[in-house]
Amino acid sequence: MDTASERLGNERAWAGAVATAVVALVGGALVFPKWVYDGFIWHYFWGPVVADAKGAACAVREGGTTRFIDSASACASAPEPVAVPGYTLVSEVGYAVTLIVALLGVVLLLRRLNVGRDRGLFYALFPFMLFGGALRVVEDANDALRQTGAEAIPFPWNTLIISPIIYFTVFFVTLAGLVVSISLARRGVFEDYERPLAGIGTLVLAATMGYLGVLAFTTRRVGFYPQVLVVVLVGATLVTAVTWWGIDRYAPEINAGTGFIGAVVIWGHSVDGVANVVVLDWASALGLKGEYGAKHPVNAAIIDVTSTVLPESVAAAIGTVWPFLLVKIVAATAVVWVFDEQIFEESPRYAILLLIAILAVGLGPGTRDMLRATFGI
């Protein structure tokens, strides 16, 4: 167990490293704005967010100003740096590094608060993961309403619910919920902090879903296709059940450490995989009117490879997105296998937070894809 001085030293080291990185980026952006800010920070991180928030096909950085373009062909011929809505490999690596640093900071925070050693934290934060995906759909709906001049959340406030800024928004909402829940528990209002934390998460999720429901029945740009919700949830549950049965029957050592948490992790990534299959391959069969495409480079690459390998007739019959679902299941199962009993014994907080993060990167985007199609956005 860490002593108080060791914990303080770790906290100072983490804060110092983060401060150094921030100073380096800010200093570099001030001294070399064209290279550091325009060519890196704006190009790969902020530019895609602004383009998405403005509903543009791309954003172009010229002479220290940002220009928005609505034509894809014009974007292709525009001078660099050009930012398009979505992710790039560079930005995804950057987000992954940020996530790891943030996790280390959260571990230190949980140690300071003396919570997070049991698995109740994992289940208490589950509603917040659904909330994150649902909140992103609010921006999708806002973007659809913008085309009619009736957007409810104007720029720049809508950037708070666009990736990756939305992750910080959800993080601070969750952090506030955690602090409030711990305070209530320590005052004797609740026996533990997990129940009020789960309650707060359920409340913000219900409020977000309620808002989307109101839009569905009061606007023409937002619809309601409950069959999508049913197919994705039932499909993901069946995939998880079959996978979990196979693990329990033939390789029980895989879930020996995580227990039921492992099933939840696999289910979350199954939601992501099934939602992609449903939205990209079965949209017309389920009565969806809009056209959807893969925004993540990995997903798009898998679809491209499948389309190249499979004959056109076969691809038309079975689709090209199902390999992404297989990759998600295999990857989630491999991750569950890594978390053996020894990891939970040696670093329970870090193990639980890592599993929360792993679930969130699957369930968050999966929830967004599922709800976006459910509301016809």
C-alpha positions in Angstrom: 0.0 0.0 0.0 1.3 3.5 -0.9 2.2 5.8 1.9 0.8 9.4 2.1 4.2 10.8 0.9 4.3 8.4 -2.0 0.8 9.3 -3.1 1.6 13.0 -2.9 4.8 12.4 -4.9 2.8 10.5 -7.6 0.2 13.3 -7.7 2.9 15.9 -8.1 4.6 13.9 -10.8 1.4 13.5 -12.8 0.5 17.2 -12.4 4.0 18.2 -13.5 3.9 16.0 -16.6 0.5 17.3 -17.7 1.6 20.9 -17.0 4.8 20.3 -19.1 2.8 18.9 -22.0 0.3 21.8 -21.9 3.1 24.4 -21.7 4.9 22.8 -24.6 1.8 22.8 -26.8 0.7 26.3 -25.9 4.2 27.6 -26.2 4.8 25.9 -29.5 1.5 27.2 -30.8 2.5 30.8 -29.8 6.0 30.6 -31.2 5.4 28.5 -34.3 1.6 28.9 -34.9 1.7 27.7 -38.5 3.5 24.5 -37.7 2.3 23.6 -34.2 -1.2 25.1 -34.2 -2.4 25.1 -37.8 -0.5 22.0 -38.9 -1.0 19.8 -35.9 -3.5 21.0 -33.2 -6.0 22.5 -35.6 -5.4 20.1 -38.4 -6.0 16.9 -36.5 -8.0 17.9 -33.4 -9.8 21.2 -33.3 -10.4 21.6 -37.1 -12.6 18.4 -37.4 -14.6 19.5 -34.4 -15.3 23.0 -35.8 -16.1 21.6 -39.3 -18.6 19.2 -37.7 -20.1 21.9 -35.5 -20.6 24.1 -38.6 -22.1 21.2 -40.6 -19.4 21.8 -43.3 -17.8 19.2 -45.6 -14.5 20.5 -44.4 -12.6 23.4 -42.9 -9.5 25.0 -44.3 -6.9 27.0 -42.4 -5.5 29.9 -44.3 -3.5 32.8 -43.0 -4.6 32.3 -39.4 -8.3 32.1 -40.3 -10.7 29.3 -40.8 -12.8 28.9 -44.0 -15.6 26.4 -44.3 -16.4 24.5 -47.5 -19.7 22.7 -48.2 -18.5 20.8 -51.4 -16.6 17.6 -51.1 -14.9 18.1 -54.4 -13.8 21.6 -53.4 -12.4 20.1 -50.2 -10.3 17.6 -52.2 -8.6 20.4 -54.1 -8.2 22.8 -51.1 -4.7 23.6 -49.9 -3.6 21.9 -46.6 -4.3 22.0 -43.8 -7.8 20.7 -44.5 -9.9 19.2 -41.7 -13.0 17.1 -42.3 -15.5 15.9 -39.6 -14.5 12.7 -38.0 -11.3 11.0 -36.9 -7.9 10.4 -38.3 -5.2 7.9 -37.2 -3.2 10.8 -35.7 -6.2 12.1 -33.7 -7.1 8.6 -32.5 -3.6 8.0 -31.3 -3.7 11.4 -29.5 -7.0 10.6 -27.9 -5.7 7.3 -26.8 -2.6 8.9 -25.1 -4.9 11.5 -23.5 -7.2 8.7 -22.2 -4.3 6.9 -20.6 -3.0 10.1 -18.9 -6.6 10.9 -17.7 -7.0 7.4 -16.3 -3.8 7.8 -14.3 -5.1 11.1 -13.0 -8.5 9.5 -12.1 -6.7 6.7 -10.3 -4.8 9.2 -8.2 -8.1 11.0 -7.5 -9.8 7.8 -6.4 -6.9 7.1 -4.1 -7.2 10.6 -2.6 -11.0 10.0 -2.1 -10.4 6.5 -0.9 -13.0 4.9 -3.2 -13.0 2.7 -6.3 -11.5 -0.5 -5.0 -14.6 -2.6 -5.4 -16.5 -3.4 -8.6 -19.5 -1.4 -7.6 -17.9 1.7 -9.3 -18.0 -0.1 -12.7 -21.7 -0.8 -12.5 -22.5 2.6 -11.1 -20.8 4.3 -14.1 -22.7 2.2 -16.6 -25.5 4.7 -17.2 -23.0 7.5 -17.9 -21.6 5.5 -20.8 -25.0 5.3 -22.3 -25.5 9.0 -21.6 -22.3 9.9 -23.5 -23.6 8.1 -26.6 -27.1 9.6 -26.3 -25.6 13.1 -25.8 -23.7 12.9 -29.0 -27.0 12.1 -30.8 -28.3 15.4 -29.4 -25.7 17.1 -31.6 -26.6 14.9 -34.5 -30.2 16.1 -34.1 -29.1 19.7 -33.7 -27.1 19.4 -36.9 -30.2 18.1 -38.7 -32.3 20.9 -37.4 -29.6 23.4 -38.4 -30.5 22.7 -42.0 -34.0 24.1 -41.4 -32.7 27.1 -39.4 -34.1 25.7 -36.1 -31.0 24.5 -34.3 -31.4 24.6 -30.5 -27.7 24.7 -29.6 -25.7 27.3 -31.6 -22.0 27.4 -32.3 -19.7 27.4 -30.3 -21.8 25.7 -27.5 -22.5 22.7 -29.7 -18.8 21.9 -29.8 -19.2 20.7 -26.2 -21.2 17.7 -27.4 -19.0 16.9 -30.5 -16.2 14.3 -30.3 -13.7 14.6 -28.8 -14.8 17.6 -26.7 -17.9 15.6 -25.6 -15.6 13.1 -23.7 -14.5 16.0 -21.5 -18.1 17.1 -21.1 -19.2 13.7 -20.0 -16.1 13.3 -17.8 -16.9 16.4 -15.9 -20.5 15.5 -15.5 -19.5 12.1 -14.2 -16.9 13.6 -11.9 -19.5 16.0 -10.5 -21.8 13.1 -9.9 -19.1 11.1 -8.2 -18.1 14.0 -5.9 -21.8 14.6 -5.0 -22.4 10.9 -4.4 -19.4 10.5 -2.1 -20.4 13.6 -0.2 -24.0 12.3 0.3 -22.7 8.9 1.4 -20.2 10.4 3.9 -23.0 12.6 5.4 -25.1 9.4 6.0 -27.8 10.2 3.4 -26.9 6.9 1.6 -25.2 3.8 2.8 -22.7 3.9 -0.1 -21.9 6.2 -3.0 -22.6 3.7 -5.8 -26.4 4.0 -5.6 -26.7 7.8 -5.9 -24.0 7.8 -8.6 -26.0 5.3 -10.6 -29.1 7.3 -10.0 -27.5 10.5 -11.2 -26.3 8.7 -14.3 -29.8 7.3 -15.0 -31.3 10.8 -14.5 -29.0 12.5 -17.0 -29.5 9.6 -19.4 -33.3 9.8 -19.0 -33.3 13.6 -19.5 -31.2 13.2 -22.7 -33.5 10.5 -24.1 -36.5 12.5 -23.2 -35.2 15.5 -25.1 -34.6 13.3 -28.2 -38.1 11.9 -27.8 -39.6 15.4 -27.7 -37.7 16.2 -31.0 -39.0 13.0 -32.6 -42.6 14.0 -32.0 -42.3 17.8 -32.6 -40.0 18.1 -35.6 -39.9 16.6 -39.0 -36.1 16.2 -39.1 -36.1 13.7 -36.3 -38.1 10.5 -36.6 -38.6 7.4 -34.6 -37.7 3.8 -35.7 -38.0 1.6 -32.6 -37.2 -1.5 -34.7 -33.6 -0.4 -34.9 -33.4 -0.3 -31.1 -34.9 -3.7 -30.8 -32.7 -5.3 -33.4 -29.4 -3.9 -32.1 -30.1 -4.7 -28.4 -31.5 -8.2 -29.1 -28.7 -8.9 -31.6 -26.0 -7.7 -29.2 -27.4 -9.7 -26.3 -27.6 -12.9 -28.4 -24.0 -12.4 -29.7 -22.8 -11.8 -26.1 -24.7 -14.8 -24.8 -23.2 -17.1 -27.4 -19.7 -15.7 -26.8 -20.0 -16.0 -23.1 -21.4 -19.5 -23.2 -18.5 -20.5 -25.4 -16.0 -18.9 -23.0 -17.6 -20.5 -20.0 -17.8 -23.9 -21.6 -14.5 -24.2 -23.4 -12.1 -21.5 -21.9 -13.3 -20.5 -18.4 -9.9 -19.1 -17.6 -10.7 -16.1 -19.8 -13.4 -14.7 -17.5 -11.9 -16.0 -14.2 -10.7 -12.5 -13.3 -13.4 -10.2 -14.5 -16.5 -12.3 -13.8 -19.7 -10.7 -15.0 -17.9 -7.5 -15.8 -16.3 -9.3 -18.7 -19.8 -10.1 -20.1 -20.7 -6.4 -19.8 -17.6 -5.4 -21.7 -18.3 -7.9 -24.5 -21.9 -6.8 -24.6 -20.9 -3.1 -24.9 -18.6 -3.9 -27.9 -21.3 -6.1 -29.4 -23.6 -3.2 -29.4 -21.0 -1.2 -31.3 -20.5 -4.0 -33.8 -24.2 -4.9 -34.3 -25.1 -1.3 -34.6 -22.6 -0.8 -37.4 -24.0 -3.9 -39.2 -27.6 -2.7 -38.8 -26.9 0.9 -39.8 -24.5 0.3 -42.7 -25.9 -2.9 -44.2 -29.5 -3.3 -43.1 -30.7 0.3 -43.1 -33.1 0.0 -46.1 -34.4 -3.4 -44.8 -35.4 -1.7 -41.5 -37.1 1.2 -43.3 -34.4 3.8 -42.6 -34.5 6.7 -45.2 -31.1 8.3 -44.5 -27.7 7.2 -45.7 -24.9 6.3 -43.2 -21.2 5.8 -43.5 -18.3 4.7 -41.4 -16.5 7.6 -39.6 -13.8 5.6 -37.8 -10.7 4.8 -39.9 -10.5 1.2 -38.6 -14.1 0.4 -39.4 -13.8 2.0 -42.8 -10.6 0.0 -43.5 -12.3 -3.3 -42.6 -15.2 -2.5 -44.8 -12.9 -1.6 -47.7 -10.9 -4.9 -47.3 -14.1 -6.9 -47.1 -15.5 -5.2 -50.2 -12.3 -6.0 -52.1 -12.1 -9.7 -51.0 -15.7 -10.7 -51.4 -17.4 -11.1 -54.8 -19.9 -8.3 -55.5 -22.8 -10.7 -55.4 -21.8 -12.2 -52.1 -21.2 -8.7 -50.6 -24.6 -7.6 -51.7 -26.2 -10.6 -50.1 -24.4 -10.7 -46.7 -23.0 -7.2 -46.4 -19.5 -6.0 -45.8 -19.7 -4.8 -42.2 -20.0 -8.1 -40.3 -16.2 -8.6 -40.1 -16.1 -5.5 -37.9 -18.4 -7.2 -35.5 -16.1 -10.2 -35.4 -13.1 -8.0 -34.7 -14.9 -6.3 -31.9 -15.8 -9.6 -30.2 -12.3 -11.0 -30.6 -10.7 -7.9 -29.3 -13.1 -7.6 -26.3 -12.6 -11.2 -25.4 -8.8 -10.8 -25.6 -9.0 -7.8 -23.3 -11.2 -9.7 -20.8 -8.6 -12.5 -20.8 -5.8 -10.0 -19.9 -7.6 -9.0 -16.7 -6.9 -12.0 -14.5 -7.3 -12.2 -10.8 -3.8 -11.0 -10.1 -4.4 -7.7 -11.7 -7.5 -7.1 -9.5 -5.5 -8.1 -6.4 -2.5 -5.8 -7.2 -4.2 -2.8 -8.7 -8.0 -2.9 -8.2 -8.6 0.7 -9.0 -6.6 0.8 -12.1 -8.1 -2.5 -13.3 -11.6 -1.3 -12.8 -11.0 2.1 -14.5 -9.3 0.4 -17.4 -12.3 -1.8 -17.9 -14.6 1.2 -17.6 -12.6 2.9 -20.3 -12.6 -0.2 -22.5 -16.3 -0.5 -22.2 -16.9 3.2 -22.9 -14.9 3.2 -26.2 -17.2 0.5 -27.5 -20.6 1.2 -25.8 -20.4 5.0 -26.3 -20.0 5.0 -30.1 -22.3 1.9 -30.3 -25.0 3.8 -28.4 -24.6 6.8 -30.7 -24.9 4.7 -33.9 -27.9 2.8 -32.5 -29.8 5.9 -31.3 -28.9 8.0 -34.3 -30.6 5.4 -36.5 -33.4 4.9 -34.1 -34.3 8.6 -34.4 -33.6 8.7 -38.1 -30.9 11.3 -37.9 
